[in-house]
């Protein structure tokens, strides 16, 4: 039925129905995704503001912070795997009506986060030189010195990051995405404020940026534990023995370690891709960073819907409602497709204007604008390649995602990107075409997985 065939008095009702059908199904999805959307915007904005503050410290400091943040994202990917495992396990408990087990799940997740944080920190601290040499090959000595100083802060802050992310994963599994958002936003704002204090004046340095990061993450630990305190105390007077349980630790790791490996391979692949772009020259590198910045903003609603899909699917499968889980996943993907496509259609005509906001170099602006426009054209494939696997994780189906993600990342994003960009001479546009090929193949494979039933057969709770 088209709008023209609807009586005039019913047209507004018809428009509202079509809007909800395409953008707001399943009902309540944006109640979960909305806080995550605000949180993601805050995190992207924090990185941008801190980098702007670092610009007065000189190019060596900017390069050091920028490249070490790539390793910081790798740490977040590792700890994010534990957070996903915690979200899925908690969601299954809630769906199964086993709220009495939430205390043990929360303690088990925190124990894993603490162990992972300490082990990773010790490993990275003793191999700092190797990581810096890998990320900054051929860089000036001044850049390496600054990178080492900032990386020390990143490593120590990583222990707090593991606890914050995992605890937020527990909160999301209980559908408390608004609480997790408040913690992350307060943490982001405090990092900006402290960075402004520590990095100002002639005495500012990368140590100021690192100190702001560490203090903000420690404050985040206090806030998130305060938010979890009612759950951690729940039934404590009647609970006997140690609250950490091995069966819940196994459930978290069963989901978490493949998700952590997939995210780690993805971020390592991004670092390799950036290395390929570096060889194309400064103009291509600048255009690449500008286009990624704009694309990340466009992708943010999809990221938020992916978190909602993980929770909604997990709760329904925890309750044994397989058909409901399949239906809710299909509806979330449809909402993601329409939302991302609509946003991309809005951004597409402004590609050149957005690229021009980042400088007045005509060549950089032209290349960045083409990359932004191409990412908008291929955006319909993004939901199926990233939001859909997030929903499958809610079922505990993470090993399939690891296999597909690793294969397409290294075979298409890196392999095809190198072939098109370097061998065929298409430059940075060829590298991005390899990335779009990755999106398309992932979209096809994950949609084929969704149409089957194998992803619904995982058992996480004993």
C-alpha positions in Angstrom: 0.0 0.0 0.0 1.4 3.4 -1.0 0.9 6.7 0.7 -1.3 8.1 -2.1 -3.8 5.3 -1.7 -4.3 6.0 2.0 -7.1 8.3 3.0 -5.8 11.8 4.1 -7.1 11.4 7.7 -5.1 8.2 8.1 -1.8 9.3 6.4 -0.1 10.4 9.6 -0.9 7.0 11.3 0.4 5.2 8.2 3.6 7.2 8.2 4.1 6.4 11.9 3.4 2.7 11.3 6.0 2.6 8.5 8.6 4.4 10.5 8.2 2.0 13.5 8.1 -1.0 11.2 11.4 -0.1 9.5 13.4 1.8 12.2 11.9 0.8 15.6 11.4 -3.0 15.6 11.6 -5.0 17.7 9.7 -2.8 20.2 12.1 -1.4 22.8 15.3 -1.9 20.8 16.2 1.8 20.9 15.6 1.8 24.7 18.7 -0.5 24.8 20.6 0.9 21.8 20.0 4.6 22.6 22.3 4.8 25.7 25.0 2.8 23.8 24.7 5.3 20.9 25.3 8.3 23.3 28.2 6.4 24.8 29.9 5.7 21.5 29.6 9.3 20.4 31.1 10.4 23.7 34.1 8.0 23.3 34.7 9.1 19.7 34.5 12.7 20.8 37.0 12.1 23.7 39.7 10.8 21.4 39.2 13.7 19.1 39.4 16.3 21.8 42.5 14.8 23.4 44.3 14.6 20.1 43.4 18.3 19.5 44.9 19.2 22.9 48.0 17.2 22.0 48.5 19.2 18.9 50.2 22.1 20.8 52.8 19.6 22.1 54.4 19.1 18.7 54.2 16.6 15.9 56.2 14.0 17.8 53.7 13.9 20.7 50.7 13.7 18.3 52.3 10.8 16.3 53.1 9.0 19.6 49.7 9.3 21.1 47.9 8.6 17.8 49.8 5.4 17.1 49.8 4.1 20.7 46.1 4.6 20.8 45.9 2.0 18.1 47.4 -0.4 20.6 45.0 0.9 23.2 42.1 -0.1 20.9 43.7 -3.6 20.7 43.6 -3.8 24.5 40.0 -2.7 24.5 39.3 -5.4 21.9 40.8 -8.1 24.1 38.9 -7.0 27.2 35.8 -6.4 25.1 35.7 -10.1 24.4 35.3 -10.8 28.2 32.6 -8.1 28.3 30.7 -9.9 25.5 31.0 -13.2 27.3 29.7 -11.6 30.5 26.8 -9.9 28.6 25.7 -13.1 26.9 26.0 -15.3 30.1 24.0 -12.7 32.2 21.4 -12.3 29.5 20.9 -16.1 29.4 20.5 -16.2 33.2 18.0 -13.3 33.1 16.0 -15.0 30.2 16.0 -18.3 32.1 14.7 -16.7 35.3 17.9 -17.5 37.2 18.4 -14.0 38.7 19.8 -15.6 41.9 22.9 -16.6 39.8 23.7 -13.1 38.7 25.9 -12.5 41.8 28.1 -15.4 41.0 28.2 -14.5 37.3 29.3 -10.9 38.2 32.0 -12.1 40.6 33.3 -14.7 38.0 33.4 -12.0 35.3 35.3 -9.6 37.6 37.8 -12.3 38.6 38.5 -13.1 34.9 38.9 -9.4 34.1 41.3 -8.8 37.0 43.5 -11.9 36.0 43.4 -10.9 32.3 44.3 -7.3 33.1 47.3 -8.2 35.2 48.6 -10.8 32.8 48.3 -8.6 29.7 49.9 -5.7 31.6 52.9 -7.8 32.6 53.3 -9.1 29.1 53.1 -5.7 27.4 55.3 -4.0 30.0 58.1 -6.4 29.3 57.7 -6.2 25.5 57.2 -2.5 25.1 60.1 -2.1 22.8 58.9 -4.7 20.4 55.4 -3.2 20.1 56.8 0.3 19.5 59.2 -1.0 16.8 56.3 -2.7 15.1 53.9 0.2 15.2 56.5 2.9 14.5 59.0 1.4 12.0 61.6 3.9 11.0 60.2 6.7 13.2 62.4 9.4 14.6 63.9 8.7 18.1 61.9 11.6 19.6 58.7 10.0 18.5 59.7 6.6 20.0 60.7 8.2 23.3 57.3 9.9 23.6 55.5 6.7 22.5 57.3 4.7 25.3 56.2 7.3 27.9 52.6 7.2 26.8 52.5 3.5 26.3 53.5 2.9 30.0 50.4 4.8 31.1 48.2 2.9 28.6 49.5 -0.5 30.0 48.8 0.4 33.6 45.4 1.9 32.7 44.6 -1.3 30.9 44.0 -3.2 34.2 41.3 -0.7 35.2 39.9 -0.8 31.6 39.4 -4.6 31.8 37.3 -4.2 35.0 35.3 -1.3 33.6 34.5 -3.0 30.3 33.6 -6.4 31.8 31.4 -4.8 34.5 29.6 -2.8 31.8 29.1 -6.0 30.0 27.4 -7.5 33.1 25.2 -4.4 33.2 24.2 -4.7 29.5 23.3 -8.3 30.0 20.8 -7.1 32.6 19.5 -4.6 30.1 20.9 -1.7 32.1 22.6 -0.1 29.1 21.7 3.4 30.5 23.8 2.7 33.7 26.7 1.5 31.6 26.4 4.6 29.4 26.5 7.0 32.4 29.7 5.3 33.7 31.4 5.6 30.3 30.2 9.2 29.7 31.4 10.4 33.1 34.7 8.6 32.5 35.1 10.3 29.1 34.3 13.7 30.4 36.7 13.4 33.4 39.4 12.3 31.0 38.9 15.4 28.9 38.9 17.7 31.9 42.0 16.2 33.4 43.8 16.2 30.1 43.0 19.9 29.8 44.6 20.4 33.2 47.6 18.2 32.8 48.5 19.0 29.2 48.1 22.8 29.3 51.0 25.3 29.3 54.7 24.8 28.5 55.0 21.9 31.0 52.4 19.8 29.2 53.5 16.4 27.8 52.3 13.0 26.8 52.6 12.1 30.5 49.7 14.5 31.1 47.6 12.6 28.6 48.5 9.3 30.1 47.8 10.4 33.6 44.4 11.7 32.6 43.7 8.3 30.9 44.7 6.3 34.0 42.8 8.5 36.6 39.7 8.5 34.4 39.7 4.7 34.1 40.3 4.3 37.9 37.3 6.6 38.5 35.4 4.4 36.1 36.2 1.3 38.2 34.8 3.0 41.3 31.6 4.1 39.5 30.9 0.7 37.8 31.5 -1.3 41.0 29.1 1.1 42.8 26.5 0.4 40.1 27.0 -3.3 40.5 27.0 -3.3 44.3 23.3 -4.3 44.7 24.0 -7.3 42.4 27.2 -8.2 44.2 25.4 -8.1 47.6 22.3 -9.9 46.3 21.7 -12.9 48.5 25.2 -12.6 50.1 23.8 -13.5 53.6 22.3 -16.7 52.3 25.1 -17.6 49.8 27.6 -20.2 51.0 31.2 -20.5 49.9 33.2 -18.6 47.3 31.0 -16.6 44.9 33.3 -17.2 41.9 32.1 -20.3 40.1 34.0 -22.3 37.5 31.0 -23.2 35.4 30.2 -19.5 34.9 33.8 -18.7 34.1 33.7 -21.5 31.4 30.5 -20.0 30.0 32.1 -16.5 29.8 35.2 -17.8 28.2 33.4 -20.0 25.8 31.8 -16.9 24.3 34.5 -14.4 25.2 37.8 -15.9 23.9 36.6 -16.3 20.3 35.1 -12.8 20.4 38.4 -11.4 21.8 40.4 -13.2 19.2 38.2 -11.9 16.4 38.4 -8.3 17.6 42.2 -8.6 18.1 42.7 -10.0 14.6 40.5 -7.2 13.3 42.5 -4.5 15.0 45.8 -6.1 14.0 44.5 -6.1 10.5 43.6 -2.4 10.7 47.2 -1.7 11.9 48.5 -3.7 8.9 46.2 -1.8 6.6 47.4 1.5 8.0 50.9 0.4 7.3 50.0 -0.3 3.7 48.5 3.2 3.4 51.6 4.8 5.0 53.5 3.5 1.9 51.2 5.5 -0.3 52.3 8.9 1.0 51.2 11.6 3.4 48.3 12.7 1.3 46.7 9.2 1.2 47.4 8.7 4.9 45.7 12.0 5.9 42.7 11.2 3.6 42.4 7.7 5.1 42.3 9.1 8.7 39.7 11.7 7.8 37.4 9.2 6.0 37.7 6.7 8.9 36.7 9.5 11.4 33.6 10.4 9.4 32.7 6.7 8.7 32.9 5.9 12.4 30.2 8.5 13.1 28.0 7.0 10.4 28.5 3.5 11.8 27.8 4.4 15.4 24.0 3.6 15.3 24.9 0.1 14.0 27.3 -0.4 16.8 24.6 0.5 19.3 22.1 -1.8 17.7 24.6 -4.6 17.7 24.9 -4.3 21.5 21.1 -4.4 21.8 20.9 -7.5 19.5 23.4 -9.4 21.7 21.2 -8.7 24.8 17.8 -9.4 23.2 18.9 -12.6 21.5 20.6 -13.9 24.7 17.6 -13.3 26.8 15.2 -15.1 24.5 17.5 -18.1 24.0 18.1 -18.2 27.8 14.3 -18.6 28.2 14.3 -21.3 25.5 12.4 -19.2 23.0 14.2 -20.1 19.8 11.6 -18.7 17.4 11.5 -15.5 19.3 15.3 -15.1 19.1 15.3 -15.7 15.4 12.5 -13.1 14.9 14.1 -10.5 17.1 17.4 -10.8 15.3 15.7 -10.4 11.9 13.9 -7.3 13.1 17.1 -5.7 14.6 18.9 -6.3 11.3 16.1 -4.6 9.4 16.2 -1.6 11.7 19.9 -1.4 11.3 19.7 -1.6 7.5 17.2 1.2 7.3 18.9 3.4 9.9 22.4 3.1 8.4 21.1 3.5 4.8 19.1 6.6 5.7 22.1 8.2 7.6 24.4 7.3 4.7 22.0 8.9 2.2 22.0 12.1 4.3 25.9 12.2 4.5 26.5 11.3 0.9 25.7 14.7 -0.7 27.9 16.4 2.0 31.0 14.2 1.4 33.1 17.0 0.0 32.0 19.5 2.6 32.8 17.1 5.5 36.2 16.3 4.1 36.9 20.0 3.7 36.4 20.6 7.5 39.6 18.8 8.3 41.9 21.1 6.2 42.4 23.1 3.1 44.6 20.8 1.1 42.7 20.2 -2.1 44.2 16.8 -2.9 43.6 15.4 0.6 40.1 16.7 0.6 39.3 15.2 -2.8 40.6 11.7 -1.8 38.9 11.8 1.6 35.6 12.9 -0.1 35.7 10.0 -2.5 36.3 7.5 0.4 33.4 9.0 2.4 31.1 8.8 -0.6 32.1 5.2 -1.3 31.6 4.1 2.3 28.1 5.6 2.1 27.3 3.7 -1.1 28.4 0.4 0.4 26.8 1.1 3.8 23.8 -1.3 3.2 26.3 -4.2 3.5 27.6 -3.0 6.9 24.6 -4.0 9.0 24.8 -7.6 7.9 28.5 -7.8 8.3 28.8 -6.3 11.8 25.3 -6.0 13.5 24.3 -9.5 12.6 27.3 -11.2 14.1 26.8 -9.2 17.3 23.3 -10.8 17.5 24.8 -14.3 16.8 27.1 -13.7 19.7 24.1 -13.4 21.9 23.5 -17.1 21.2 27.1 -17.9 22.0 27.9 -18.5 18.3 31.3 -16.8 18.4 33.5 -19.4 16.8 31.8 -19.0 13.4 32.3 -15.3 13.7 36.0 -15.8 14.5 36.4 -18.1 11.4 34.6 -15.7 9.0 36.1 -12.5 10.4 39.7 -13.8 10.4 39.4 -15.2 6.8 37.8 -12.1 5.3 40.0 -9.7 7.1 43.3 -11.2 6.0 42.0 -12.5 2.6 40.0 -9.5 1.4 40.6 -6.4 3.5 44.4 -6.9 3.5 45.0 -9.2 0.5 42.5 -7.6 -1.9 43.3 -4.2 -0.5 47.0 -4.6 -1.2 46.3 -6.1 -4.6 44.0 -3.2 -5.7 45.8 -0.4 -3.9 49.5 -1.3 -4.5 49.7 -3.8 -7.3 46.9 -2.3 -9.5 47.9 1.2 -8.6 44.5 2.4 -7.3 46.0 3.9 -4.2 44.0 4.4 -1.0 40.7 4.0 -2.9 41.9 0.4 -3.9 42.7 -0.3 -0.2 39.2 0.8 0.8 37.6 -1.3 -2.0 39.3 -4.3 -0.4 37.5 -3.3 2.9 34.1 -3.1 1.1 34.7 -6.5 -0.4 35.2 -7.7 3.2 31.9 -6.2 4.2 30.0 -7.8 1.3 31.4 -11.3 1.8 30.8 -11.1 5.6 27.3 -10.0 4.9 26.6 -12.9 2.7 28.1 -15.5 5.0 26.4 -14.2 8.2 23.0 -13.9 6.6 23.4 -17.5 5.4 24.2 -18.5 9.0 21.2 -16.6 10.3 18.8 -18.5 8.0 19.9 -21.8 9.5 19.4 -23.1 13.1 22.9 -24.2 14.1 23.6 -20.8 15.8 20.6 -21.5 18.2 21.9 -24.8 19.6 24.7 -23.6 21.9 24.2 -24.3 25.6 25.8 -21.9 28.0 24.1 -22.7 31.3 24.2 -26.0 33.0 
